[in-house]
């Protein structure tokens, strides 16, 4: 008699970065011997992200549907057909595409109609953009085919409850990175990575409007005006606003103090962050901000805006960083000045960030997937998930 087939779980994203591999590996480790895990990458590149092609997934099978192609260059109909062929043999499919994309809509509804368990992976929250009641009602209808949702944190959970997930499970823990992978890439971390006196402030991300980088430079200018020897501000990344940002820094008299690195690999980012003073992320709109997870992995204090989704779970104001208003250069400057001038404060916040890093690890996604897939054998995952919920920012629960 042939052995019974193990259940199959698929995790689907448009394009893989290192943290997608982290997540697939975490789920594969957790369900080893109980399920087969398939990581589905639709295409190798995209118009939005300049990530290098990702590697293999330890413990899981990886399938690239359109190798060497850009996600945006493949038609939604072709993407839908390829994804359906790839996952129709799976028992549970976790979809991390934009849930409003035509191919994601078709795929989720088709899978539900043929009897599969379909889980939406999302970091959307209500305060990301101005909402229209009729559009939200349509969105709730489109999402009604999903059996469950795995989301980032408190505001994301509340938003999915609003979208009709009242009896269907909504679990937190989606937005994680491989903490140990980030630390391996960085090498030395904490005080060993660089002396406190020479550490710069750092931003990592795309140079796009929602990152609020002009306001960040204005905040840095206000900080520099009150410090006779200001620390450097490093802007690591690339994007359409790069030339305008360089011009803004120069016109602000900061040309010698603001450094642009260009696009960096994951390992280069980890090494740069390990020797920084604090991560800056003062976005006007930010669904999550995975760079915050990476910062905590390396024991880095953070200065984030109220818009950043990661702050609910990962940032405690005045404990491991500062939460500021996105359009307050004075607030940004005050936070920078405190961290730049007080080594004891920095050390305490650094230790607090490292202690909080497990909440941003991809094992939290593995907890959520295990609870949905095998609740009878997920007592430990359930306890960790309850602790995660209890530790979320009380004002946003």
SVG drawing of the C-alpha trace seen along z (x, -y; Angstrom):
<svg xmlns="http://www.w3.org/2000/svg" viewBox="-21 -76 55 78">
<polyline fill="none" stroke="black" stroke-width="0.4" points="0.0,0.0 1.3,-3.4 2.1,-5.7 -0.5,-8.5 0.3,-11.8 1.3,-14.5 -0.9,-17.6 0.6,-20.5 0.7,-24.1 1.7,-26.8 2.9,-30.4 2.6,-32.7 4.2,-36.1 4.8,-38.2 8.6,-38.3 10.9,-36.9 13.4,-38.7 15.5,-37.2 12.6,-37.6 10.2,-35.6 12.8,-32.8 13.0,-33.3 9.2,-32.8 9.0,-29.8 11.9,-28.1 10.3,-28.9 7.0,-27.3 8.8,-24.3 10.8,-23.8 7.6,-24.1 5.6,-21.6 8.5,-19.2 7.1,-15.7 3.5,-16.9 3.2,-18.8 5.0,-19.6 5.7,-23.3 5.8,-25.0 7.1,-28.5 5.7,-30.1 7.4,-33.1 5.5,-34.5 8.4,-36.3 12.1,-37.1 11.9,-40.9 9.4,-43.7 9.1,-47.4 9.0,-48.3 11.8,-46.3 15.4,-45.8 16.0,-42.7 18.6,-40.2 17.2,-36.8 16.5,-34.7 18.0,-31.3 16.6,-28.0 14.4,-27.3 15.7,-24.9 13.1,-22.2 10.7,-23.4 10.2,-23.3 10.5,-26.6 8.8,-27.2 9.4,-30.3 6.6,-30.6 8.2,-33.2 12.0,-33.0 14.0,-35.9 10.9,-38.0 9.4,-41.0 6.1,-40.5 4.7,-43.6 5.5,-42.4 3.4,-39.2 -0.3,-39.6 -2.7,-39.0 -4.4,-36.3 -1.1,-34.5 -0.1,-34.9 -3.5,-33.5 -3.2,-30.4 0.3,-29.7 -0.4,-30.2 -3.5,-28.0 -1.6,-25.2 1.1,-25.5 -1.1,-25.3 -4.3,-23.5 -2.8,-20.3 -2.3,-22.0 -4.6,-21.7 -4.0,-25.2 -2.8,-28.2 -1.6,-31.4 -1.7,-34.3 0.6,-37.3 -0.3,-39.2 -2.2,-42.4 -5.7,-41.1 -7.3,-43.6 -5.2,-42.6 -7.3,-40.8 -5.1,-37.6 -5.3,-37.4 -9.1,-37.8 -9.5,-35.1 -7.0,-32.8 -8.6,-33.1 -12.2,-32.6 -11.2,-29.6 -9.4,-27.9 -12.3,-28.4 -14.7,-27.0 -12.7,-23.8 -12.6,-23.2 -9.2,-24.6 -8.5,-26.5 -7.4,-30.0 -5.6,-32.4 -4.9,-36.0 -1.5,-37.4 -1.8,-41.2 -0.3,-44.2 -3.1,-46.7 -4.6,-48.9 -7.4,-51.4 -5.2,-54.5 -3.0,-53.8 -5.1,-56.0 -8.4,-57.8 -11.2,-55.2 -14.4,-55.2 -17.3,-53.3 -18.5,-51.8 -15.1,-50.7 -14.5,-49.1 -17.9,-47.3 -16.7,-45.9 -13.4,-44.9 -15.2,-43.0 -17.1,-41.1 -14.0,-40.2 -12.4,-39.0 -15.3,-36.9 -13.8,-33.8 -10.9,-33.6 -11.2,-31.2 -8.8,-33.2 -6.3,-36.0 -2.8,-36.4 -1.9,-40.1 0.8,-42.2 -0.4,-43.7 -3.2,-45.4 -4.3,-48.0 -4.2,-45.3 -6.3,-43.0 -8.9,-45.7 -9.0,-46.5 -9.8,-42.9 -12.4,-42.7 -14.0,-45.8 -13.7,-44.0 -16.0,-41.2 -13.6,-38.7 -15.7,-38.5 -16.1,-34.7 -13.2,-33.8 -9.8,-33.6 -7.5,-36.6 -4.1,-35.9 -1.1,-38.3 2.5,-37.6 2.7,-38.0 5.4,-40.6 8.6,-38.8 12.2,-38.4 14.8,-35.8 16.4,-37.4 19.3,-35.0 19.9,-35.4 20.1,-39.2 22.6,-38.8 24.7,-36.3 24.9,-38.8 25.8,-41.7 28.7,-39.8 29.5,-41.9 26.5,-43.6 25.8,-45.9 28.7,-47.9 31.2,-45.5 30.2,-46.6 31.3,-50.3 32.0,-52.8 29.0,-54.8 30.7,-58.1 31.0,-57.5 27.6,-55.9 25.3,-57.6 21.6,-57.8 20.3,-55.6 17.3,-55.2 16.8,-52.1 14.2,-51.8 12.8,-53.1 13.0,-56.8 9.3,-57.2 6.8,-59.8 5.3,-57.8 8.6,-57.5 8.5,-61.2 12.2,-61.7 12.1,-65.4 10.6,-65.8 13.3,-63.5 16.0,-65.7 14.3,-68.8 14.3,-67.1 17.9,-66.2 18.7,-69.9 16.9,-71.0 18.9,-68.5 22.2,-69.6 21.5,-73.2 21.7,-72.4 24.7,-70.1 28.2,-71.5 29.3,-68.2 26.2,-66.4 26.2,-62.8 25.9,-61.7 22.6,-60.8 22.9,-57.8 20.1,-57.2 20.5,-53.7 18.4,-52.8 17.2,-54.1 14.1,-55.3 12.5,-58.0 13.1,-60.8 16.8,-60.3 17.9,-63.3 15.4,-65.6 16.5,-64.4 20.1,-65.1 19.2,-68.6 17.1,-69.2 20.0,-68.1 22.4,-70.3 20.1,-73.4 19.6,-72.7 23.4,-73.1 23.7,-69.4 25.7,-68.1 28.6,-67.1 26.4,-65.4 23.9,-63.4 25.3,-60.3 23.5,-58.4 24.7,-54.8 22.6,-53.7 20.8,-50.3 22.4,-47.7 22.0,-44.0 20.5,-42.4 23.9,-41.6 25.2,-45.1 22.2,-46.6 22.7,-44.3 26.3,-45.3 25.5,-49.0 22.7,-48.9 24.8,-47.0 27.1,-50.0 24.4,-52.7 23.1,-54.8 19.4,-54.5 17.0,-53.6 14.9,-56.5 11.5,-55.7 9.2,-58.7 6.9,-57.7 3.6,-59.4 2.2,-56.0 3.7,-52.7 1.8,-49.5 4.4,-47.8 8.2,-48.6 10.2,-45.4 13.4,-47.4 12.2,-47.9 12.3,-44.2 15.9,-44.1 16.9,-47.0 15.6,-45.2 17.5,-42.0 20.7,-44.0 19.8,-45.8 19.3,-49.2 17.0,-51.9 14.4,-53.2 12.8,-56.6 9.5,-55.9 6.4,-57.9 2.9,-57.1 2.0,-55.8 4.4,-52.9 2.5,-49.6 5.4,-47.9 5.3,-50.3 2.2,-48.6 4.2,-45.4 7.9,-46.3 8.3,-49.9 7.7,-51.1 8.1,-54.9 11.0,-55.9 11.9,-52.3 13.5,-51.1 13.0,-54.2 10.8,-57.2 7.4,-57.5 7.1,-60.9 4.6,-62.7 5.4,-62.3 5.2,-66.0 7.0,-67.3 10.7,-68.1 11.0,-69.5 9.9,-66.1 12.3,-64.2 15.1,-66.6 14.5,-66.2 14.5,-62.4 17.8,-62.5 19.4,-64.9 18.6,-62.7 20.1,-59.6 23.1,-61.4 24.1,-62.9 23.4,-60.2 25.3,-57.0 23.6,-55.5 20.1,-56.1 21.3,-54.6 22.6,-51.5 19.4,-51.0 17.3,-51.3 19.7,-49.0 19.2,-46.3 15.4,-46.8 15.3,-46.5 17.2,-43.2 14.9,-41.9 11.9,-42.8 13.3,-41.3 11.5,-37.9 8.2,-39.6 9.5,-40.5 10.9,-37.1 9.3,-35.0 8.6,-32.3 5.5,-34.3 4.2,-33.6 5.0,-29.9 2.9,-30.1 0.0,-31.5 0.2,-29.0 0.5,-26.1 -2.6,-27.3 -4.6,-27.3 -3.2,-24.1 -2.9,-21.8 -4.6,-23.5 -4.8,-20.2 -1.0,-20.1 -0.2,-23.8 -0.5,-24.4 2.9,-26.1 2.2,-28.2 -1.1,-29.2 0.5,-30.4 3.1,-32.4 0.3,-33.9 -1.7,-35.0 1.4,-36.6 1.9,-38.5 -1.6,-39.8 -1.3,-40.8 1.9,-42.7 0.5,-44.8 0.1,-48.5 -2.9,-48.7 -4.3,-51.9 -4.6,-50.0 -6.0,-46.7"/>
</svg>
